[in-house]
Amino acid sequence: MRVCLLGAIAGLCACASTPVQWPSPDGPPKLPPAHEINPIAAPDAAHSVAIVGATLIDGRGGPPVRDAVVVVRGDRIVAAGARGSTAVPAGAEVVRGAGLSVLPGLIDAHFHLGGDDALPGLMLRRGVTSLRDPGQWIEAYDAARRLGPAPRLFPAGPLLDWPEPAHPESALLVRDAAEARWAVDRLVERGASAVKVYFRLPLGLIEVIAQAAHARGVIATGHLETVDAAAAVRAGLDGIEHITSLGTALVPPREAERYRQSVIADNAARFEGRYQIFSGISLEAPRTAQLLGTLAARGTFVTPTLAVFERRAGGEGATDVQVRGFEAMMKLVGKARRAGVRVVVGSHGTVPGAERGWAYQREMELLVESGLSPMETLVAGTLENARFFHVDGRLGSVEPGKLADLVLVEGDPLADIRAMRRVKRVMLNGRWVERGQGG
């Protein structure tokens, strides 16, 4: 068994925060704003940019503004609205937006570096201006940061797991409550803006970790599978990673326990077992409505990462069970959103159905196929993800006072979400990202 040591983490510091009480009858804890570990350079504070004539999709879910003007001064958005009511400042750099849509920079709730140091920079050029890696040592991003412009990085640090860990190279083992609280403290002190629990942890430690995270002012999220999702949410989790984490809560207890024991005995059993579980779930069963009701009532964020599980009929190596299981995953995501669950977008970094750098766009396409509207999907990837990150006071929408993270795409993603692949320009903190920069 390999044990990872906290002393290996780079000495990045986060501000101390006021303890937060949880559980609370008022719902999720009110946590302080999160901060990225890589402060982004600000442009000339006097320089103005005006994007003129684009369709504004501001991330808040309201009707788009056709023939809009968005004005940026320095690193801030100072105006956004219809051309007739939004003045273009004298001397501003004017960007002609006819035929384009302007949106908030995309936020990726679930990204994995996977040893590809240039991938964050490539994702930036594809419109992802902020990302969270929910399970990697923070210093693993040192090389990515040296390569050039990268998205705002909101890491969780290594995932917290129990022996024998599924991913020992990116795990920190905790075996009791004292170790769990100690681990959370150390991660937050070194820059983590979230803490992620992994599926081998018992429910009692998940509760301890969630309480410790909230006391330090950060969220707790989890990859569950062998832990009942409703129980984990009641224990304090703010987010659930992967739609497959809901599986054991959606099948009869005996079937759930059979799957749980198989994965505890062999980490690899989950790779095929998750499809077997989902191929047999009933979306109309009372337990499904109960789980989705719990998630909605508690404001839990769910990051489906459908693209990493995508298996289609006729696809290379895809079995009938995998195809049926994936279809059920998509149907569950659509049903969850209709039930009021807070669905957000996470790319997983690389996925089987997309070329390098396009995993985020593939996830958006699958969310629309699952039943979310294009507008719901865009909000999920912008303002709703900003809320999940606790950065919605400064990111996630195009409105005056917020930081100027923007993406310009050709066409109308509300008519066809695939327009999000036609990225023309990306702005990070008021600066245009050059196409040759960032990976």
N, C-alpha and C positions, 0 to 999 in steps of 0.2 A: 504494500500500500504506500503511495506517495503522498506526503503531507507538504502542502505549500505554506511558506512562512510569510507573515505579514511584513517582516523586515525588508522583503524584496520590493515593496511598493515604493515608487518615487515619492519624495517628500513634498507633495502638493498639499496645500492647506485649504480648508474651508472654514467659513466663519461659524462660530458657535451659535446655537439658536435656543430659543425659549422652549422648554418642554411642553409637549402637547398631550392632552389626555385622550385616550382611546381605549375601548370603544366609547362612542359618544352618542347620545340619543339624537343629536343634531346631524348625524351622518358623518361623512369623511372628515378627517381633521383639517383644520385651516393651517396649512403649512406655509412657511416663508418662501419667497421666490428662490428658484434654483439658479445656479451660475455655472457657465461652461468653464472647463479647465484651460481653454486656450483663448485668452482675450483677443478680440479681433481688432486690428488696427483701424483707427477712424480716419476718414478722408478730411480734406480741407473743410473746415466748418463753414466757410463762406461759399463753397461751391454748391450750385443748384443744378438739379436734373429735372426735366419735365418730360414725362411720357405722355404723348398727346395722340388721342384718337383710338386708343385700344379699348377693348371691352374689359371693364373692371369687375372681377370676381373677388370680392374682398375677404372671403374666408368666413364671414359671419352667417352665411346662409340666405341672405336676402336676394332680391332680384338683381341680376347683373346690370351694370351701368354701361350702356353703349356710348361710344364716342366720349370716353372719359379723359380726364387729366389727373395724373398722379405727380405730385411735386415732392422732391426730396431735397433737403438742405443738410449738408454734412452727412451725418449718419441717421437722420430722422426723416420720417414722412411728415410733411407739414400741411399737405392738402391732398384731398382725393374726392373727386366727384365729377359731375357732368361738365363738359367743356364750357357750356354757357354760363356756369356759375363758379368756375374755378379758374382763377387767373394764372397765366404763365409768367413767372418773374422775369424781369428784364435781365438779359445776360445769361439766362439759364442754358445749359446744354439740353437741346431739344431732341428727343428720340421719337421718331414717327412710328405710331402704333397701329396704323390702319391694317386690318386683317389679323391683328394679334390679340391675345388676351393677356392681361396682367393679373397675377395672383400673388398671395404671400409665398415666401419661400417654403418649400415642403419640409416637413419634420418627420423623421424616421424613428419610430418608437422601438424598433428591434433590429439592430444592425450587428453583424458579426464580421470582424476584420479578416479572420481566416488566414492570416499571414500575408495578405495582399496589401502591402503598405500604400500602394497607389490608389486603392479602391475608394477611400473617402474623398480624395480629390476628384476622381472621376464622377462620383455621385454628386458632388457639388456642381460640376459642370452640367449635370443632368437635372439640376433644380433642387436638390436636397441641401438645404442650408443649415440644418441642425439634425443631430442624430444621437441616439443612445445605444451603447453596446451594453446589454444587460448580462454580462458574464465574461469579463476579460480583465486581466491585470491592467491597471491604468497606464503603466509605463510601456505597455505593448504599443501604444499610440505615439511614442516618441518619434519613431522613424516617419510615420505618416505626417506628423506635424512639420518635420524638417523638409519634406519633399516640396512643400509649397502650400498654397491656400487650401484649407480644409474646412469642412462645415464646423459649426459650433459643436463642441463635444461635451455631452452630458453623460459621463460613464457611471456605471454601477459598481465597478470593480469586479473582482472575481465572484462567481456565484457561491453561495453558502450551501454546503452539501454535507452529507453524512457518509461514512464508509459503507461500501466501497463506491467512490464517486464515479459518475458516468464520464466526466471529463476532468481527470485529475490535474491536467496541465493548466486549467483555468478555474480551479475550484479552491476554496478555502474551507477546510473541514471544521465543523463545530459539533461537539459531542454532548454539551450540557448547556444550561441556561447561562452560566457565567461566561463560558467561551462565546456564546452567541452575542451577548451584550458587548463583550470586549471586541469581537470582530466588527460589529456595527460601528462602534466608536472609532476604531482604527481606520475603517474605510471612509467614514465621513470626514475625519481629520485629514485624509489624503486626497480629498476632492470628489468623492462619490456623491452624486445628487439623487441616487436611488440605491436600494438594496434588493438583490434578487435571491429568492430561496429556490432550491432545486428539489426534485421530486422524492429524493430519499429521506428528506428531513421529516421527522414525526410532527404531527399537528401541534403538539405542545411547544416545540421549539419555534415553529412558524409564528405562533402567537407572541412568544418572547421577542423574536426578531422584529416583528411588526411594531410592537410597543417601543422597543429600543430605537427603531428608525424614526418613528414619530416624535419621540423625545428629543432626537437630534435634528428634527425639522426636515426629514427626507421621506420619500415614499417607500413602500415595500411592495414588490411585485413578485410573481412566482410562476415557474414552470412546474405544474403539479403532477398530473397523470395518475400517480398512486395515492394522492390525497384528494379526498372529496372536496370539490370546488366550493360548494356552499359553506362547508365547515371552515375552509381556509379564509373565505371572505369574512365570515363572522368572527374569525380570529384576528382580523385586522388588515388583510391584504387590500391594497388599493388597486392593483392591476393583476390581470391574468395573462400570461404569455402563451400563445398558441391555442387554437380552438380545440386541439386534442386534450388540453388540460381539463376540459369539461367532461371527458368521456366517462369516467367512473361514476359520475353523478347522474348519468343518463340511462344507465342499464340496471337491471335487478341486482340486489346486493351480492348474490352468490356469483354472478358473472363478473361483477366488479372486483370481488375478492380474488377470483381465479386469475384475472389479469394482473392485479396488484402483486400477488405472490410470484407470478412468472417474471415480472420485471425486477422485483427485489432479488430474485435468484439470479437473474441475468439481465444486465442493462439493455442488451441488444434485443431482448424480447419485445420491447415497445415498438420497434420499427415496423414489424408486421402486425403486432397485436393491436395497435391503434386503429388500423384499417378494419380489423375484425370487429372491434368494439363498435365503430361507427357504422359499419355495414348492417348492424342489427339494432340500432337505436330507433325509437319511435318518437318522432317530433310532436305527436299528438298526445303522448302519455302525460298524465298529471305531473310526474316528476320533472318533465321538461319545462312545463309552465312554471312550476315552483322554483326551479333553479333560475330561470330567466327573470322571474319576478324578484328574486333575491338580489340578483346582480343589478337590475334596474333600480330597485329601491335604495340600494346602498351606494349607487353611483360608481360602481366598479368599472374600470377601463379594461376592455378586452382587445388584445392585439392578435387577430386570428392567424397571421402569417400563412395564409392559404397557399401562397405560391410555392412554399417549400414542400408542401404535401401533394402538389398537383399530380394526379395520375388520370389519364384519359384513355378511353377505349381506343385501341389501335396504337397506343404509345408503346415505345420500346420497353419490353419487360413488364408492362402493366398487367396485373391479374384482375379477374372479375371482382374479387373482394376489394382490391385497392380502388378500382373504379367506383364501385358502389359506396365504399367508405368515403371517398373524396366528395362524391355527389352529396352525401349526407352532411358532410362538413360545410359545404357551401349553403345548403338549405338551412342549416342551423344558424349560420351567420346572418342570413336574411331574416330569419324568424327572431333572432336576438335583437336586431336593430328595430324591427317593428314592435318589439316588446319594450323598447325604450332603453336598451343596453347601450352603453357608451363604447361604440366600436371605433378603434383608431387604426392607423396604418403603420405596419412594420415590414421591412423588406426582407429581413434575414441576411442581407448582404449578397448572397448568391443563391439562385434557385434553378431547378432543372429546366423550367420553361422559358427562360429569358437569357439573352446574351449578357455578358459581363457589363455591369453598370445600369442595367434596365430592370432589376428586380423590383424596385419600388413601383415603377409604372405597371409591371405585370400584376403586382398585388392590387393596385387600384382597379385594373381591368377585371380581376376576379371578384372584387367586392361588388362592382356593378353587375356582373353576371349573377352574383348571389342574391341580388334584389335591392341593394342600395341604389339610390338615384346617383347620377353623376355629382349633383350638388352635395348630397350627403357624404359622398366619398371625398370630395375636395375639402369639406369642412373637417372630416375625420383626419385628413392628412395635414391640416393647418391649425385652425383655432382649437379644435378638440384635442389634438396632440399637444398644443401649447398648454392647455389646461392640465393634461396628464403630467407634463414636465414641470408644472408650476412656474411657467414663464409667460403666461398669457397677458400679463401687464405690459410686456414690451415686445412680444413676438406673436405670430400666428394670424394676424389680420392686417389688412391695408387700411389704416386709419391714422389720422394725425396724432403725433406723439410717439408712435411706435418706431422701433428700429427698422431701417430700410433693408430688409431681406425680401427680395422680389424675384419672380421668375416670369419671363415673357415667353409665351408659346404661340405658335402659328395655328390659327383656327379657333374653334369653339369647343372646349372640353365638356361643356354642358350638353352639347349635341352628340359628341363622340369622345368618350374619355381617352381614346387613343391619341387625341391631340396632345396629351401630356408628354408624348414621346418627341414632339416637334419643338424642342426647346431652342429658342433663338438667343436669349440673353439671360444671364443670372446676375443679380446684385446681392452682395453680402456686405451688410453694415455700411451701405451707401456707396460702395465701390463695385464697379463692374468686374466680374470674373472673366479674365481673358480665356479664350477657348483652349489655348495651349497650356494654361496653368492648372495646377492642382492635380497632379498625377499623370 
